Amino acid sequence: MTRRFTAGLGAQAYSQLVTLAIQLGTAPWLIAAWGIERYGVWLLMTAIPAYLAFSDFGFTFVAKNDMSIRVSRGDREGAIETFQSIVALLLLATASIGALIALLMFTIPLYGLFNIGAETAESVKVVLSAQVASVFLYQFTLLLFSGVRCIGRPATETAIAASSRLLEAAAIVVAALIGGDLVSAALAGLGARTVTLIALALWIRRTIPWLTLGLDHATFERLRWLFGPSISYMLVPISSAVLIQGPLVVLGAVSTPSNVALFSITRTVARLGMSGANMLNYAFTPEYSFAFGRKDSVGFFRILNIHAVLMIIGLIFYVACVLALGDMAVKYLSRNQLSPVAMLTIIMGLAVTLEMIWSGLFSPLSAVNAHKTPAVALSVLTFIVTIAVVPYASVVTLAVGLACVHFGMIAVTAWRVRRFEWFN
């Protein structure tokens, strides 16, 4: 376990470095290539398809945990049944949801809903179409990562995922820098994601030959068994999409592209702390699953204690960095084209601090598919706060709403961790 965890932590460090490179690098380069107004439109157009990230209804996440637990217990047949059942589901979901989205996309008057600046409606529809296709490909990529995770190679999973994100971001930036418009950038990103999916499928076929990519072992019974935890987990990416991308959509409807860019860049700076938190959470999550599968209660709680200590140290460091460097980082990322709002930076930092705390508590629960209560709570809190804040939407009030949601989630996740009967 120690060697695998160390490798996983190293891979997570690489993944978060990639995340930092993307967050710190793409905004300045895209602003330089397009200007702040067009960049704001790009943010808006890429925010909308993020809501489709839940198009698999949470099944790929639950499948990853289920397959890891089953393989840890020596149940390869059960893992194959789970894997192929989700393949069948994704094929059906892609066809049906894709057709619905295409119908809506080409009938909704975008000019009447959003401020898309000088962009034409036709080009925006192409960008949205490419983004939607990219989301669907990503769902199949996530499922293939289940195979990598379940054989005890979470570090490989993380390294491939990070490299694919870097490739996609680089493709988008290069397309913009050589004079490409929003359409060119979107198509470049889609092409990079397609390459990743094909390469990963070939790697799995060679490395994990027993995990076949067909539908022979798919069963309705397995899908029905996974339905409950999957539907409840679906609420997490839906709520996350609303919390992360929703403010951009709201500002795009009631404010200017410049304010969209200000909120997005300030949030990017604040969420650098989540990079460190995610590094820990993602490194520990597979270990929780493997220990639970082996019914190793001592090892499970030892992992939980180490996780808590490291998270506390990270929180102290993060708060100090936000207070000292937050506004300076906003100026840097915007190439001094935006004036940071101190109150926005502080409140966004508080929101991320609260999110770091509850996400750490959520990790062991999600690793064993015991996430129903906090997932439902997140969706309820998100709905209530959204209704309360949207009528008074501004960059600051939206940040306050985020902080309120994450504060409530700390109470819910702490209660659930204490109440869950882990090994009974």
Legacy VTK file of the C-alpha trace (Angstrom):
# vtk DataFile Version 3.0
C-alpha trace
ASCII
DATASET POLYDATA
POINTS 424 float
0.000 0.000 0.000
2.817 2.430 0.940
4.545 2.186 -2.439
1.262 2.491 -4.339
0.169 5.449 -2.232
3.524 7.191 -2.686
3.302 6.688 -6.440
-0.292 7.895 -6.376
0.644 10.997 -4.403
3.450 11.740 -6.857
1.063 11.332 -9.776
-1.421 13.611 -8.048
1.331 16.202 -7.561
2.011 16.023 -11.298
-1.718 16.293 -11.983
-2.039 19.396 -9.840
1.024 20.956 -11.480
-0.709 20.395 -14.797
-3.855 21.978 -13.367
-1.843 24.970 -12.186
-0.140 25.267 -15.557
-3.505 25.230 -17.298
-5.106 27.675 -14.867
-2.159 30.082 -14.837
-1.176 29.679 -18.459
-4.299 29.467 -20.594
-5.979 32.684 -19.434
-3.046 35.049 -20.211
-2.353 33.413 -23.578
-5.987 33.354 -24.669
-6.486 36.949 -23.552
-3.384 37.943 -25.514
-4.664 36.152 -28.614
-8.329 37.172 -28.446
-8.686 40.132 -26.091
-10.696 40.253 -22.876
-14.119 40.470 -24.560
-13.727 37.411 -26.768
-12.126 35.519 -23.895
-15.203 36.278 -21.792
-17.429 34.836 -24.526
-15.223 31.717 -24.631
-15.664 31.261 -20.889
-19.413 31.560 -21.273
-19.586 29.080 -24.141
-17.417 26.517 -22.353
-19.384 26.931 -19.118
-22.719 25.888 -20.605
-21.685 22.360 -21.757
-20.186 21.698 -18.318
-23.718 20.917 -17.165
-23.575 17.822 -19.379
-20.758 16.372 -17.291
-23.420 14.404 -15.387
-24.782 12.807 -18.588
-23.806 9.313 -17.376
-25.933 9.844 -14.209
-22.880 9.223 -12.013
-22.450 5.650 -13.208
-18.777 5.943 -14.230
-17.774 7.187 -10.779
-19.699 4.465 -8.975
-18.402 1.859 -11.425
-14.816 2.871 -10.643
-15.376 2.311 -6.923
-17.361 -0.893 -7.424
-14.755 -2.401 -9.752
-11.914 -1.498 -7.371
-13.688 -3.110 -4.426
-14.564 -6.235 -6.433
-11.075 -6.781 -7.862
-9.606 -6.296 -4.352
-11.833 -9.216 -3.297
-10.814 -11.319 -6.314
-14.108 -10.900 -8.178
-12.973 -10.167 -11.758
-16.175 -11.478 -13.286
-18.186 -9.019 -11.244
-15.886 -6.190 -12.329
-16.342 -7.089 -16.010
-20.110 -7.193 -15.559
-20.072 -3.714 -14.036
-17.752 -2.357 -16.740
-19.698 -3.644 -19.731
-23.058 -2.708 -18.238
-21.914 0.903 -18.014
-20.610 0.768 -21.593
-24.126 -0.127 -22.733
-25.626 2.661 -20.648
-23.234 5.282 -22.020
-23.966 4.298 -25.608
-27.676 4.736 -24.986
-27.221 8.009 -23.068
-24.954 9.504 -25.717
-27.432 8.824 -28.498
-30.536 10.050 -26.672
-29.096 13.070 -24.856
-27.050 14.078 -27.902
-30.153 14.151 -30.083
-32.034 16.256 -27.532
-29.171 18.726 -27.141
-28.820 19.087 -30.907
-32.516 19.890 -31.194
-32.370 22.515 -28.434
-29.113 24.041 -29.562
-30.277 24.828 -33.054
-33.656 26.222 -32.015
-32.697 28.505 -29.099
-31.913 32.147 -30.068
-28.542 32.651 -28.383
-28.499 36.404 -28.970
-31.631 36.752 -26.871
-30.224 34.838 -23.910
-26.543 35.760 -23.633
-24.185 38.585 -24.444
-21.924 36.926 -27.039
-20.277 40.128 -28.178
-19.194 40.222 -31.816
-19.421 36.438 -32.279
-21.977 35.108 -34.740
-24.712 32.757 -33.619
-23.497 30.174 -36.129
-19.940 30.097 -34.758
-21.201 29.880 -31.188
-23.364 26.874 -32.106
-20.331 25.119 -33.585
-18.344 25.821 -30.419
-21.147 24.458 -28.264
-21.484 21.373 -30.470
-17.765 20.630 -30.160
-17.934 21.114 -26.398
-20.910 18.763 -26.082
-19.140 16.096 -28.151
-16.072 16.517 -25.961
-18.156 15.958 -22.821
-19.576 12.727 -24.224
-16.096 11.443 -25.129
-14.951 12.306 -21.626
-17.568 10.003 -20.118
-16.153 7.030 -22.021
-12.654 8.068 -20.971
-13.748 8.073 -17.327
-15.112 4.555 -17.702
-11.858 3.313 -19.222
-10.046 4.799 -16.239
-12.130 2.453 -14.070
-10.175 -0.407 -15.562
-6.849 1.234 -14.759
-7.936 1.982 -11.186
-9.334 -1.455 -10.400
-6.057 -3.298 -11.116
-4.332 -1.198 -8.464
-2.699 1.412 -10.702
-4.231 4.717 -9.603
-0.944 6.503 -10.299
-1.074 5.456 -13.952
-4.702 6.561 -14.146
-3.857 9.972 -12.735
-0.794 10.489 -14.931
-2.674 9.666 -18.126
-5.620 11.863 -17.146
-3.358 14.821 -16.361
-1.394 14.428 -19.580
-4.594 14.331 -21.597
-5.800 17.580 -19.985
-2.462 19.213 -20.750
-2.672 18.062 -24.362
-6.186 19.450 -24.713
-5.300 22.818 -23.158
-2.186 23.095 -25.321
-4.206 22.361 -28.447
-6.684 25.139 -27.594
-3.964 27.698 -26.822
-1.953 26.869 -29.941
-5.074 27.161 -32.100
-5.728 30.632 -30.656
-2.123 31.821 -30.930
-1.826 30.927 -34.610
-4.849 33.103 -35.343
-7.704 30.667 -34.845
-11.094 31.827 -33.608
-13.349 30.215 -31.002
-14.415 27.501 -33.454
-10.822 26.525 -34.226
-9.969 26.322 -30.539
-13.020 24.197 -29.724
-12.289 21.766 -32.561
-8.641 21.525 -31.519
-9.687 20.603 -27.985
-12.127 18.008 -29.294
-9.408 16.465 -31.464
-7.031 16.176 -28.511
-9.680 14.465 -26.395
-10.419 11.990 -29.198
-6.741 11.060 -29.412
-6.655 10.406 -25.660
-9.706 8.126 -25.770
-8.333 6.009 -28.616
-4.869 5.705 -27.047
-6.333 4.709 -23.661
-8.569 2.040 -25.232
-5.560 0.526 -27.006
-3.511 0.595 -23.795
-6.219 -1.224 -21.842
-6.606 -3.844 -24.561
-2.888 -4.626 -24.305
-2.388 -4.261 -20.523
-5.685 -5.602 -19.125
-6.749 -8.272 -21.633
-9.341 -9.783 -19.288
-11.272 -6.486 -19.226
-12.907 -6.784 -22.623
-14.614 -3.794 -24.248
-17.676 -5.621 -25.558
-21.234 -5.964 -24.265
-21.386 -9.732 -23.676
-21.395 -9.423 -19.885
-23.668 -6.388 -19.621
-26.751 -7.031 -17.492
-29.775 -5.039 -16.502
-29.525 -6.457 -12.985
-26.107 -4.880 -12.434
-27.346 -1.514 -13.705
-30.310 -1.740 -11.356
-27.986 -2.511 -8.440
-25.794 0.491 -9.292
-28.762 2.763 -9.929
-29.252 4.048 -6.363
-25.695 5.189 -5.596
-25.258 6.412 -9.162
-28.337 8.632 -9.171
-27.409 10.082 -5.789
-23.852 10.773 -6.925
-25.236 12.426 -10.058
-26.271 15.278 -7.796
-22.617 16.044 -7.016
-21.445 16.948 -10.553
-24.752 18.709 -11.240
-24.355 20.843 -8.138
-20.659 21.377 -8.821
-21.446 22.526 -12.341
-23.972 24.993 -10.983
-21.550 26.272 -8.349
-18.535 26.517 -10.656
-20.068 27.449 -14.004
-23.427 28.854 -12.923
-22.077 32.242 -11.799
-20.460 32.703 -15.214
-23.768 32.002 -16.947
-25.635 34.377 -14.628
-23.092 37.143 -15.123
-23.159 36.515 -18.854
-26.894 37.154 -18.836
-27.008 40.222 -16.564
-23.565 41.766 -16.831
-20.622 42.215 -19.211
-17.975 39.808 -20.551
-15.412 41.757 -18.509
-17.217 40.912 -15.269
-17.429 37.282 -16.374
-13.669 37.311 -16.849
-13.085 39.051 -13.474
-15.155 36.477 -11.579
-13.573 33.571 -13.453
-9.986 34.696 -12.945
-10.518 35.539 -9.261
-12.107 32.144 -8.775
-9.185 30.513 -10.590
-6.741 32.159 -8.192
-8.795 31.149 -5.145
-9.279 27.590 -6.348
-5.548 26.976 -6.522
-6.023 25.746 -2.974
-8.401 23.074 -4.231
-5.538 21.787 -6.366
-3.670 20.829 -3.208
-6.796 19.475 -1.531
-7.669 17.429 -4.583
-4.133 16.063 -4.716
-4.659 14.585 -1.269
-8.280 13.541 -1.771
-7.662 11.786 -5.077
-4.544 10.030 -3.775
-6.370 8.699 -0.715
-9.661 7.759 -2.429
-8.475 4.535 -4.151
-6.751 3.464 -0.942
-10.050 3.802 0.919
-11.699 1.596 -1.740
-8.968 -1.061 -1.653
-8.946 -1.199 2.169
-12.734 -1.421 2.265
-12.672 -4.221 -0.322
-10.179 -6.182 1.785
-12.224 -5.406 4.950
-9.083 -3.900 6.507
-10.602 -1.622 9.148
-7.273 -0.795 10.835
-5.713 0.290 7.566
-8.809 2.251 6.580
-8.832 4.434 9.703
-5.059 4.866 9.614
-5.470 6.337 6.129
-8.278 8.590 7.409
-6.107 9.985 10.231
-3.156 10.729 7.939
-5.510 12.384 5.471
-6.913 14.686 8.177
-3.492 15.818 9.447
-2.206 16.649 5.967
-5.400 18.533 5.132
-5.090 20.758 8.228
-1.508 21.680 7.329
-2.574 22.497 3.778
-5.430 24.724 4.949
-3.124 26.886 7.069
-0.718 27.378 4.160
-3.532 28.158 1.714
-5.138 30.888 3.833
-1.803 32.645 4.246
-1.184 32.586 0.480
-4.608 33.981 -0.439
-4.294 36.887 1.967
-0.786 37.766 0.805
-0.873 37.104 -2.934
-4.505 36.891 -4.097
-4.956 40.307 -5.717
-1.487 40.236 -7.242
-2.288 36.921 -8.931
-5.522 38.322 -10.410
-3.577 41.189 -11.995
-1.002 38.779 -13.394
-3.491 36.391 -14.963
-5.428 39.210 -16.603
-2.245 40.915 -17.821
-3.275 43.987 -15.810
-6.458 44.341 -17.876
-8.653 43.708 -14.813
-8.667 45.503 -11.469
-8.978 42.984 -8.607
-11.760 43.464 -6.069
-10.305 42.795 -2.618
-13.633 41.757 -1.093
-14.244 39.306 -3.936
-10.808 37.738 -3.452
-11.300 37.324 0.311
-14.802 35.862 0.076
-13.812 33.520 -2.734
-10.855 32.368 -0.638
-13.187 31.682 2.287
-15.528 29.691 0.053
-12.670 27.541 -1.216
-11.356 26.988 2.328
-14.746 25.639 3.369
-14.918 23.495 0.235
-11.501 22.004 0.980
-12.710 20.917 4.418
-15.899 19.162 3.337
-14.333 17.595 0.242
-11.801 15.880 2.487
-14.603 14.473 4.635
-16.484 13.409 1.513
-13.589 11.330 0.097
-13.908 8.178 2.251
-17.693 8.207 1.864
-17.563 8.447 -1.925
-14.820 5.816 -2.151
-17.200 3.169 -0.760
-20.336 4.520 -2.506
-21.799 5.810 0.777
-22.285 9.345 -0.491
-26.073 9.604 -0.743
-26.755 11.965 2.175
-24.069 14.591 1.417
-24.849 14.419 -2.308
-28.514 15.191 -1.701
-27.593 17.899 0.793
-25.265 19.560 -1.736
-28.013 19.752 -4.333
-30.533 21.150 -1.835
-28.122 23.778 -0.536
-27.131 24.744 -4.060
-30.767 25.176 -5.092
-31.707 27.240 -2.040
-28.689 29.546 -2.250
-29.054 29.986 -6.011
-32.674 31.087 -5.652
-31.667 33.493 -2.893
-28.637 35.043 -4.614
-29.520 35.278 -8.327
-31.939 38.254 -7.954
-29.062 40.240 -6.426
-26.350 38.873 -8.717
-22.970 40.585 -8.663
-19.437 39.252 -8.487
-19.421 39.628 -4.679
-22.894 38.282 -3.878
-22.299 35.214 -6.015
-19.095 34.528 -4.067
-21.015 34.869 -0.786
-23.493 32.290 -2.056
-20.672 29.828 -2.726
-19.357 30.279 0.815
-22.811 29.591 2.284
-23.178 26.322 0.386
-19.760 25.031 1.433
-20.310 26.008 5.079
-23.470 23.917 5.162
-21.679 20.961 3.563
-19.109 20.825 6.357
-21.838 20.077 8.886
-23.461 17.429 6.680
-20.294 15.514 5.766
-18.925 15.584 9.332
-22.197 14.160 10.628
-22.260 11.410 7.977
-18.666 10.315 8.579
-19.384 9.930 12.288
-22.643 8.034 11.741
-21.567 5.648 8.968
-21.075 2.020 10.077
-17.936 1.318 8.078
-17.290 -2.396 8.551
-20.494 -3.880 9.994
LINES 1 425
424 0 1 2 3 4 5 6 7 8 9 10 11 12 13 14 15 16 17 18 19 20 21 22 23 24 25 26 27 28 29 30 31 32 33 34 35 36 37 38 39 40 41 42 43 44 45 46 47 48 49 50 51 52 53 54 55 56 57 58 59 60 61 62 63 64 65 66 67 68 69 70 71 72 73 74 75 76 77 78 79 80 81 82 83 84 85 86 87 88 89 90 91 92 93 94 95 96 97 98 99 100 101 102 103 104 105 106 107 108 109 110 111 112 113 114 115 116 117 118 119 120 121 122 123 124 125 126 127 128 129 130 131 132 133 134 135 136 137 138 139 140 141 142 143 144 145 146 147 148 149 150 151 152 153 154 155 156 157 158 159 160 161 162 163 164 165 166 167 168 169 170 171 172 173 174 175 176 177 178 179 180 181 182 183 184 185 186 187 188 189 190 191 192 193 194 195 196 197 198 199 200 201 202 203 204 205 206 207 208 209 210 211 212 213 214 215 216 217 218 219 220 221 222 223 224 225 226 227 228 229 230 231 232 233 234 235 236 237 238 239 240 241 242 243 244 245 246 247 248 249 250 251 252 253 254 255 256 257 258 259 260 261 262 263 264 265 266 267 268 269 270 271 272 273 274 275 276 277 278 279 280 281 282 283 284 285 286 287 288 289 290 291 292 293 294 295 296 297 298 299 300 301 302 303 304 305 306 307 308 309 310 311 312 313 314 315 316 317 318 319 320 321 322 323 324 325 326 327 328 329 330 331 332 333 334 335 336 337 338 339 340 341 342 343 344 345 346 347 348 349 350 351 352 353 354 355 356 357 358 359 360 361 362 363 364 365 366 367 368 369 370 371 372 373 374 375 376 377 378 379 380 381 382 383 384 385 386 387 388 389 390 391 392 393 394 395 396 397 398 399 400 401 402 403 404 405 406 407 408 409 410 411 412 413 414 415 416 417 418 419 420 421 422 423
